[in-house]
Amino acid sequence: MSKGARAFCPGGITSFFEICDRTVDGKPFSNEEQMGARGGGFVLEEGVLTEVSATESDKPSIAVFINGRYAPHAETTRTVAAILLERVDEPYRISFHHEVAIPIGAGFGSSGAGALSAALALSEALDVDLTLLQAGKIAHIAEIRCHTGLGTVGPIALGGCVITVEPGAPDHAVIDRIPTTSNHRIVTGYHRPISTKEVLTSDDLRTVINELGRKTVLDILARPSLENFMRASKEFAAKAGFSTPMTEKLISLAEKAGAIGASQNMVGEAVHALTTIDRAEVIAEAFKGVLPSKNILVSRIDVKGARLLG
């Protein structure tokens, strides 16, 4: 017998972060639920739609397809499936189909969105009852194990302009939001990816990132306005050494076109500008002077978070 389900998870842009996967004396956390990141960013209306089918089978298997193509490298989704299959007695042949409407590998949270939508859809298909945050914990653990993310899942589960005050899996983390309105828009310009795995495993970057990330959280909480959020995020990217000539150019173009603020995606050679609906297309046109149209996205801020679909 075959069962199926569908789920959607919005993409998430991280504007700044602090890596939180070790104790104060430098030892790695033994509990993956404690690992995560402090930081902040925006959740987008565009994201990942996942459809899953689960068929009882004598020989269990997991297949993942991304935008219609077989994706044997999609280890995060496969890890989600492996964790959930431990909760059922029968073997299954599992097939995931991810439709990804955001750039992959450029700080848009595609891995986390794929993992969380996979966890929601597969738990539904297998009749494994989970809350949203319990499904989020599974996706979070999969990201940790595969080094594809640290603190993306909690924010995209909830939506909004998000500040992760305390790290960990979604049912452990402390997450706050700066209020936004339906009039706000995010305009993104994407040039090329940067390896998240390299950043998360580099000891050379860790000290600088963590010192700046913690300071940025405190600065924003002291004055939690959207303008201060964008200013502090831009400063984080520059001081942490992520800025490139392209991201600096895009930020300058956005600011001159009337953005509330602009900063670099963490982690990618891409930029997100916060603006209002009346300036969004002006900023997008400015980006078209240096990027192809297909690399530019104008999005509302999603405040619904991840959800099952009928």
DOGU-773380 format. One line per 10 residues: for each residue x, y, z of C-alpha. Coordinates in nm, 2 decimals, decimal comma, padded with zeros to 4 digits. Example, Ala and Ser with C-alpha at 12.3 -4.5 7.8 and 13.67 -1.06 7.14 Angstrom:
2
01,23/-00,45/00,78 ~ 01,37/-00,11/00,71
END
This chain:
310
00,00/00,00/00,00 ~ 00,13/00,35/-00,09 ~ 00,07/00,66/00,12 ~ 00,15/01,02/00,03 ~ 00,16/01,37/00,17 ~ 00,27/01,72/00,07 ~ 00,43/02,00/00,28 ~ 00,57/02,35/00,22 ~ 00,85/02,53/00,40 ~ 00,94/02,89/00,32
01,30/02,98/00,26 ~ 01,50/03,17/00,51 ~ 01,78/03,42/00,47 ~ 02,03/03,44/00,76 ~ 02,16/03,80/00,80 ~ 02,41/03,72/01,08 ~ 02,50/03,43/01,31 ~ 02,70/03,29/01,59 ~ 02,81/02,92/01,58 ~ 02,69/02,74/01,90
02,81/02,38/01,88 ~ 03,07/02,37/02,16 ~ 03,08/02,42/02,54 ~ 03,26/02,71/02,70 ~ 03,58/02,50/02,73 ~ 03,57/02,41/02,36 ~ 03,43/02,06/02,37 ~ 03,17/01,97/02,11 ~ 02,81/01,93/02,25 ~ 02,73/01,56/02,29
02,36/01,64/02,24 ~ 02,27/01,75/01,88 ~ 01,96/01,92/02,02 ~ 02,18/02,17/02,20 ~ 02,38/02,26/01,89 ~ 02,26/02,55/01,68 ~ 02,32/02,92/01,62 ~ 02,23/03,26/01,75 ~ 02,15/03,50/01,48 ~ 01,87/03,66/01,27
01,72/03,69/00,93 ~ 01,41/03,69/00,72 ~ 01,17/03,42/00,61 ~ 01,05/03,44/00,25 ~ 00,72/03,34/00,09 ~ 00,92/03,14/-00,17 ~ 01,06/02,81/-00,05 ~ 01,05/02,43/-00,10 ~ 00,74/02,23/-00,18 ~ 00,79/01,86/-00,10
00,58/01,57/-00,20 ~ 00,65/01,22/-00,06 ~ 00,52/00,88/-00,13 ~ 00,58/00,58/00,11 ~ 00,52/00,23/-00,02 ~ 00,54/-00,08/00,20 ~ 00,83/-00,29/00,06 ~ 01,04/-00,59/00,14 ~ 01,35/-00,39/00,05 ~ 01,36/-00,04/00,21
01,49/00,24/00,00 ~ 01,51/00,62/-00,01 ~ 01,51/00,83/-00,33 ~ 01,53/01,21/-00,36 ~ 01,45/01,42/-00,66 ~ 01,51/01,80/-00,68 ~ 01,33/01,99/-00,94 ~ 01,26/01,67/-01,13 ~ 01,62/01,54/-01,12 ~ 01,74/01,24/-00,92
01,96/01,38/-00,64 ~ 02,18/01,11/-00,47 ~ 02,37/01,39/-00,30 ~ 02,07/01,51/-00,10 ~ 02,20/01,36/00,23 ~ 02,00/01,59/00,46 ~ 01,66/01,47/00,33 ~ 01,78/01,11/00,34 ~ 01,89/01,16/00,70 ~ 01,54/01,30/00,79
01,39/00,98/00,63 ~ 01,63/00,75/00,82 ~ 01,54/00,91/01,15 ~ 01,16/00,88/01,09 ~ 01,18/00,53/00,96 ~ 01,32/00,43/01,30 ~ 00,97/00,51/01,44 ~ 00,78/00,26/01,23 ~ 00,79/-00,12/01,23 ~ 00,75/-00,19/00,85
01,01/-00,13/00,58 ~ 00,91/00,13/00,32 ~ 01,02/00,25/-00,02 ~ 01,03/00,63/00,02 ~ 01,04/00,88/-00,27 ~ 01,08/01,26/-00,21 ~ 01,01/01,52/-00,48 ~ 01,14/01,87/-00,38 ~ 01,03/02,16/-00,59 ~ 01,28/02,43/-00,50
01,18/02,79/-00,58 ~ 01,49/02,96/-00,42 ~ 01,86/02,95/-00,51 ~ 02,05/02,65/-00,37 ~ 02,38/02,71/-00,18 ~ 02,36/03,09/-00,15 ~ 02,21/03,15/00,19 ~ 01,84/03,10/00,12 ~ 01,79/02,82/00,36 ~ 01,71/02,56/00,09
01,86/02,27/00,28 ~ 01,67/02,35/00,60 ~ 01,34/02,41/00,41 ~ 01,38/02,08/00,22 ~ 01,46/01,90/00,55 ~ 01,16/02,05/00,74 ~ 00,91/02,00/00,46 ~ 01,04/01,64/00,42 ~ 00,99/01,58/00,79 ~ 00,64/01,72/00,79
00,53/01,53/00,48 ~ 00,69/01,20/00,56 ~ 00,56/01,19/00,92 ~ 00,21/01,25/00,78 ~ 00,25/00,97/00,52 ~ 00,38/00,73/00,78 ~ 00,11/00,82/01,04 ~ 00,38/00,93/01,29 ~ 00,22/01,20/01,50 ~ 00,44/01,50/01,55
00,40/01,86/01,65 ~ 00,56/02,13/01,42 ~ 00,85/02,17/01,66 ~ 00,90/01,80/01,70 ~ 00,93/01,77/01,32 ~ 01,16/02,07/01,33 ~ 01,39/01,89/01,57 ~ 01,43/01,60/01,33 ~ 01,51/01,84/01,05 ~ 01,75/02,03/01,27
01,94/01,71/01,37 ~ 01,97/01,61/01,00 ~ 02,12/01,95/00,92 ~ 02,37/01,92/01,21 ~ 02,48/01,57/01,10 ~ 02,52/01,67/00,74 ~ 02,69/02,01/00,81 ~ 02,43/02,19/00,59 ~ 02,31/02,43/00,86 ~ 02,29/02,51/01,23
02,01/02,74/01,31 ~ 01,79/02,77/01,00 ~ 01,51/02,53/01,09 ~ 01,36/02,71/01,39 ~ 01,31/03,04/01,22 ~ 01,16/02,90/00,90 ~ 00,92/02,69/01,10 ~ 00,77/03,01/01,25 ~ 00,83/03,29/00,99 ~ 00,89/03,66/01,01
01,19/03,88/01,08 ~ 01,35/03,64/01,33 ~ 01,61/03,68/01,60 ~ 01,74/03,35/01,76 ~ 01,83/03,46/02,11 ~ 01,93/03,12/02,24 ~ 02,04/02,83/02,01 ~ 01,93/02,47/01,97 ~ 01,67/02,26/01,81 ~ 01,34/02,43/01,75
01,18/02,30/02,07 ~ 01,48/02,42/02,27 ~ 01,57/02,75/02,10 ~ 01,45/03,09/02,21 ~ 01,33/03,28/01,91 ~ 01,19/03,64/01,89 ~ 01,06/03,85/01,60 ~ 01,07/04,21/01,50 ~ 00,72/04,29/01,37 ~ 00,68/04,35/01,00
00,38/04,44/00,78 ~ 00,23/04,31/00,46 ~ 00,38/04,62/00,30 ~ 00,74/04,50/00,35 ~ 00,93/04,32/00,08 ~ 01,27/04,15/00,05 ~ 01,46/04,20/-00,27 ~ 01,74/03,95/-00,32 ~ 02,02/03,94/-00,57 ~ 02,22/03,62/-00,61
02,56/03,59/-00,77 ~ 02,71/03,25/-00,67 ~ 02,72/03,01/-00,37 ~ 02,96/02,98/-00,08 ~ 03,01/02,64/00,09 ~ 02,82/02,64/00,42 ~ 03,01/02,32/00,52 ~ 03,35/02,50/00,48 ~ 03,23/02,79/00,71 ~ 03,08/02,56/00,97
03,39/02,34/01,00 ~ 03,66/02,62/00,98 ~ 03,83/02,69/01,32 ~ 03,99/03,00/01,16 ~ 03,66/03,16/01,10 ~ 03,49/03,05/01,42 ~ 03,64/03,30/01,67 ~ 03,58/03,60/01,45 ~ 03,22/03,50/01,36 ~ 03,12/03,41/01,71
03,25/03,73/01,87 ~ 03,08/03,95/01,60 ~ 02,76/03,73/01,60 ~ 02,71/03,76/01,98 ~ 02,77/04,14/01,97 ~ 02,52/04,18/01,68 ~ 02,24/03,99/01,87 ~ 02,29/04,22/02,17 ~ 02,30/04,54/01,95 ~ 01,98/04,45/01,78
01,80/04,35/02,11 ~ 01,90/04,68/02,26 ~ 01,73/04,86/01,97 ~ 01,50/04,62/01,79 ~ 01,40/04,82/01,49 ~ 01,42/04,70/01,13 ~ 01,66/04,98/01,04 ~ 01,90/04,88/01,32 ~ 01,86/04,51/01,23 ~ 01,98/04,58/00,87
02,26/04,82/00,98 ~ 02,40/04,57/01,23 ~ 02,37/04,28/00,98 ~ 02,56/04,47/00,72 ~ 02,84/04,55/00,97 ~ 02,86/04,19/01,07 ~ 02,92/04,07/00,71 ~ 03,19/04,33/00,65 ~ 03,38/04,27/00,97 ~ 03,36/03,89/00,94
03,52/03,91/00,60 ~ 03,23/03,77/00,40 ~ 03,19/04,09/00,18 ~ 03,30/04,07/-00,18 ~ 03,31/04,34/-00,45 ~ 02,98/04,20/-00,59 ~ 02,80/04,21/-00,26 ~ 02,93/04,55/-00,18 ~ 02,81/04,67/-00,52 ~ 02,46/04,52/-00,47
02,43/04,67/-00,12 ~ 02,52/05,01/-00,25 ~ 02,27/04,99/-00,54 ~ 01,99/04,89/-00,30 ~ 02,07/05,17/-00,06 ~ 02,08/05,43/-00,34 ~ 01,74/05,29/-00,47 ~ 01,57/05,36/-00,13 ~ 01,60/05,04/00,06 ~ 01,54/05,04/00,44
01,87/04,85/00,45 ~ 02,07/04,58/00,28 ~ 02,31/04,31/00,38 ~ 02,48/03,99/00,26 ~ 02,32/03,64/00,28 ~ 02,48/03,41/00,53 ~ 02,63/03,22/00,37 ~ 02,64/03,31/00,00 ~ 02,76/03,57/-00,25 ~ 02,41/03,72/-00,25
02,24/04,02/-00,10 ~ 01,90/04,09/00,06 ~ 01,74/04,43/00,07 ~ 01,45/04,52/00,30 ~ 01,21/04,77/00,15 ~ 00,85/04,86/00,11 ~ 00,63/04,76/-00,18 ~ 00,66/05,10/-00,35 ~ 01,05/05,07/-00,38 ~ 01,08/04,70/-00,44
01,08/04,71/-00,82 ~ 01,31/05,00/-00,83 ~ 01,57/04,80/-00,63 ~ 01,51/04,50/-00,85 ~ 01,58/04,71/-01,16 ~ 01,90/04,84/-01,00 ~ 02,02/04,48/-00,94 ~ 01,95/04,40/-01,31 ~ 02,24/04,63/-01,40 ~ 02,48/04,37/-01,26
02,29/04,05/-01,24 ~ 02,06/03,85/-01,48 ~ 01,69/03,87/-01,41 ~ 01,67/03,51/-01,31 ~ 01,90/03,58/-01,02 ~ 01,68/03,85/-00,87 ~ 01,38/03,77/-00,65 ~ 01,12/04,00/-00,49 ~ 00,93/03,83/-00,20 ~ 00,69/03,91/00,07
00,80/03,81/00,43 ~ 00,63/03,49/00,52 ~ 00,47/03,49/00,87 ~ 00,30/03,14/00,85 ~ 00,61/02,92/00,86 ~ 00,62/02,56/00,75 ~ 00,29/02,37/00,70 ~ 00,13/02,06/00,56 ~ -00,07/02,10/00,24 ~ -00,39/01,92/00,14
END
